[in-house]
Amino acid sequence: MKFLRGGARGRSIGAVKSISVAHIIAARFIAARIVAIAALWSALAVLPAYSAVTAPPLLGRASADSRQAVIKAAESFLGAPYRLGGETKSGIDCSGLVYAAFLEATGIKVPRTVRDLSKWVLVIPRQDLVPGDLVFFDLEASVTATSVPSQTSVPQNAAFLSKADHVGIYIGEGIFIHAASSGSPKGVIKSSLSEAGWKHRFLFAGRALPASALSGIAAEWGGGVGLGHLDSLLSSPFVSLRSFNGWGEFSLPIANNFAAGIRLGIAWDRYLGVVRVPAELDIGQISGFSLFAGPALTFGSPVHVIATGGIRWSPLLFSSGAQRFGIYAELRYNHYVPLAGQPDNAVADMNACVSFSIGFRLRSVKY
């Protein structure tokens, strides 16, 4: 691998030289330190951690047309008696109804228990419910509450999701079908979300099937700052700002918590005195680690960036409706076209080509 040489701000950028083993070790040390610091920031977050599910889990495996088939399959169980652990018309429980209806309509085995379903679905606000979504309840909740919690923003931490102990299938017009274990009548029935008993016990809605052909498409925006020179990070994380950047991205999910997207950005590097415009393919975890690479242009210098790439750690921390907010830490390598006539300096080459930045991201999902 080659690194381009560059000195202090305003100094011309020099020739590419091979990086030494010592600098590889130093770079690995820096990367490990970066990850440790970023993990600490996440651990200190005071708001609920964001669920890794950012698209309907059956996206790509079942179509939006499957929703009516699921509802039809569930309605075929109407009148079936309640039986804990049951999955047939001779006796069935609430999660068994979901399991049996999805299996009959799609041929796919979904999680069998309420607890597993609550962690499997894409959590959505109540007002976004469409027929075929799932509705989750906390049967231990008081029915004497004077108000219903807002469903514009749904907490998605494990403690909140684990409160769910009952599930049904929403069929539209405020009605859902479920297997009731108590009351009259018991068994598979239809109920209204506006009934007092269910209105105050409603916990959250969950999406398993795509709602349209556009489900899963996400747009992201963000920006951040670069922190000093990499060699200075070895001695202290409190360094001067090196660069400022902003970007936008469109992506599609390819698996649970994995996506691929195209990101366009712009960055001003104070150290080199240039403006970079990268176009990157970004692939990896939606909430976690991802890799990126692509071409880039540089303005403000006779030297041009021909490629950029690196690794990004970007946990999503908060959720509100279709919006997700998070932070990121990024280790990037920019490959420059070298200029001849400069003395060798491997440290300056590394400082010119390798950069570390932190920032924020806002993700809007079409679920």
N, C-alpha and C positions, 0 to 999 in steps of 0.2 A: 504494500500500500504506500502511496506517496502523499506527502503533505506539502502544501505551498507555504513559503516563507513570508512573514509579514512583521514589521516592527511596530513602533508606536504610531498613534494616529497621525496621518499625513505622510507617513513614510511609504515608499514604494514597496510593492509586494515582490518577493524574490523567487528564486528557483525552487523546484520541488526536490526534496531529499527523502531518502528512505528513513522511516521512523525506527528508532532503536528499540531493543527489548525493554530498556528502562522506561521508555515513554509508554510502551504498551502496558507495562505493570502500573505505571502512574495513572494511565487512563482508566484501567480497571478499578483501581483504588477510588478514583473520583466517582465512577459510576456507582460503586457500592455505597459510597457516602451519600450520593444523591438519593438513591433508593431508600436508605435508612432515614434520611431527613423527611422525605415525602411520606413514608409510612408513619412517621411520628405525627405529622400534620393530620393525617387521616384519623389516627387513633385519638387525637385531641378534639376531633369534631364534636360539637355539642348537639347537633341536630341529628335526626334519625338517619342511619345509613341507607343508601338507595339500593333497591333490589337490582340484581344483575339482569332481570328479565326486561327487555326493552322492545320486544315484538311478540305478537301472539305465538305461542310455542308450536302450533300446528301450521304456521306459515310455511308454504312450500310443500307440505304434506297433505293438506286438505284445502279445498277451495272455499270461497265465501258462500257458494251455493250449498255447501254442506249444512249450513245453519238450519234451514227448513227441514232437512232430513233428520237432524238431531232432535228438533222439536217434535216432529211426527213420531219418531221412535219413542221419545219420552211419553207422549200422549197415549201411546199404545199400552202403557203400564197403568193408566188411570184406574183406580179402584183396587189395585193390588195391595194386599195387606203389608203392614210394616214388619220387617224382621231384621234384627241387627245382624250385619254380615251378609244379608241376602242379596242376590243379583238376578232373581227370576221373578216371574209374575205370581209365583206362589208365596213370595215374601222378599222384600227388598228394603234397603235403608237408603238414606239420602245420597251418600256418595256412590252407593251401588247403582242408583238410578242414573247418575251422570256417567258412570263407567259403562253401563249397559247401553245407554242411548248413543254414546259416542262410538262404541264398538260396532253396534248395528249399523249406524249411519255412515261411518268412515272406515271401519275395519281397523281402527287404531286403538290400542289399549292406553288409556290415560291413567294417571295416578288414582289409586283406589280409595284413599282416605281423604277426609276433609283437610286434615293437616297438610298432606302432601299436595293436594290440589291448590291450597292457598299459596304455597310457595312456588307452584308451577305456572300458574296463570300470569298474564300481564295485568297488573292492578290498574284499574281505570276509575275515574270519578263516576258517581252514580248518574249524573246527567248525561253521560256518554253511552249509557246502556242501549244496546240494540238487540232484537230477538236472536237467541242463540248464545248470548253471554251467560256467565254464571253469576249468581248472587250469593254472598256469604253473610252469615249471621252469628251473633254472639248470644246464645240462648240464656246465658247467665246475666245479661244486661237487664237493668231495671226497666219496667214498662211504665213507670211513673214519671219518667223524665219529662221536663217541660218543653224541651227543644231537641231537635235532631242535629247532631254535629254536621258542619258543612262538609260537602263532598267535593268541593273544588280542589282541595289538596288532601291527598290520602297518605298518611304515614305508611312507610313501607319497611320498617324495621321488623326484625324477627319477633319481637315481643308483641307488636300489634297484630301481625298476621296470625300468630299462634292463638289468638283469642277466638278465631273462627271454629265453631263446632257444629255448624249446619250449613248445607249448600242446596241451592235449587237452580233450575234452568229458566232464564227469563224468556217469556214468549211474546212480550209486547204489551202496550197499553197498561203498564204498571202491574201486570200479572206474571207470576212465575209458577212453575210446576215443581213439586218436591215430594219427598216421602216423609210425612209427619209421624213422629214417634209418640206424640201425646195429643190430647184434645179430641174434639169430635167434629168430623170423622178423622180417624187415623189412616195411615197408609198413603198412597200416591194421590195427591189432590192438587187443585189449583188454589192459589191464595193471592191476595193483593198486597203490594208493598205499602199501601196507604192504611192498612189495618193497623190499629194501635200496637198489637202484639209484635208485628213484624216491622213496623215503622221505626220503633225505638230500639229494636234489636239488630237492625241492618248494620253491617260492618263495612263492607266494600263490595265492589263489582270486579269481576275478573274476565279477561278475554282470552280464549283459547284458539278460536278460529279467526282468520283474517276477515275484516269487514268489507274490503274491496280489493281491487287489483293493485291499489296504491299502498295497501297496508305494509308497514315496515319501513317505508321510505323515511329518511331522517335528514334534516338540514341542521347544520351546526355552525356556530360562530364563536370566535374567541380571540384572545390576544394575550400577550405576555411581555416579559422583559428578560433579557440575557444578563447574566451576572458575571461581570469582570472577565479575566483571563483564566483559563483552566488551571494553569500552574498556581495561581494565587488561591484557588479553592482548596489546595492541599494544606494550606496554613490556616485559613479562616473562611467561613461562609459569608462573612460580612464584607462584601466587596462592592466596588462601584458598578453602576449599571452600564452594560456594554451595548445593549441593543434593545429595540422596541419592535414588536411585530403584531400583525393582525391577520386573520384568515377566515375562510368560509369553506364548508365541505358539504357534499351530498353523498349519502351512503345507503347501502342496502344490507339487510341482515343475511348472513349465509349459514348461521347456526345459532343456537342459544348463546347469547352474549358474544357473538362474533359477527363482524361486519366488514365490508370492503367499500371504500369510497374514494372519491377524487377531491383533493384539497388544493385550493388556490390561496396564496398568501402574499404578503409583502412585509419586508423587514428592513429597518435601517440599522446598520452596524456602525456604531460610533468609533470603534477600534480601527476598522479599515477605511471608514469614510465612504461606504458604498450603500446602495439600496439593492436588495435582492428580491426577485419575484419568482418563487418556486411553484411548480405544479407537481403534486405528489400523488402517488397511489398509496393509500393508507389501508392496511389490512391487519386485523387482530381483534382483541377483546374490546367490546364496547365500553366496559368498565374494567380497566386493567391495563395490560401491556399490548402495544401494537408496534408494527414496523412500518416505515414509510421510506419511499425513494422516488426520484423523478428528476426531470430536467429543471434548470433554473437559469434565469438571466440576471446579470448584475449591471447596475448603472452607477456612474460617478467615478469610474476608475478605468484605466486601459486594460484591466484584467477582468475576465468573465468567468462566472461560475457555469460549469457545464453540467453538473449533477449535484444532487443533494440527497441525503438519506440519514437514517438513524433509528433510534428506539424512543418510544414515548410511553410514559406511565400516566394514565388519566382516569382516576376513580370518579364515578358519579356519586355525589353526596346527597343531593336533595331532589325531590320530585314534586311537581304541582301540575296536575292534569297531563297535558302532552309535553310539558316542559321538564327538562332535566338539567340540573346545574352541577358542575364539578370543577376540579382543578387539574392541572397536568404539570409534569416535569419531563423535560426533553433533552436528550443528548444527541447532537446533530453533527454530521461531517459534511462540509461543503468542499467539493473538488474544484479547484480553480485551474485555469490555463496559466502556466507559469510564465514569468518574464525572466529573460536571461540577464546575466551581468551582476548578480547579487551574491555576496559571500554566503557560505553555508551557515545555517542556524536552525537546528532541529526544533528547539523550543519555540522560536518564533513561528516556524512552520505549523506546529501543533496549535499555537494560539490563534493563528489566522484561520485554520480550517475547522477546528473542533470547538463547539460552543455548547453551553448549557443554559437552558431558560426554564422559567416557570410561568404559569398563567392560569387563566380561567377558561371554561367552555360552557356554552349554552346549547343544549340539544333539544330540538323540537321534532317529535315523532308523529308520523301519520299512522295511528294504530287502528 
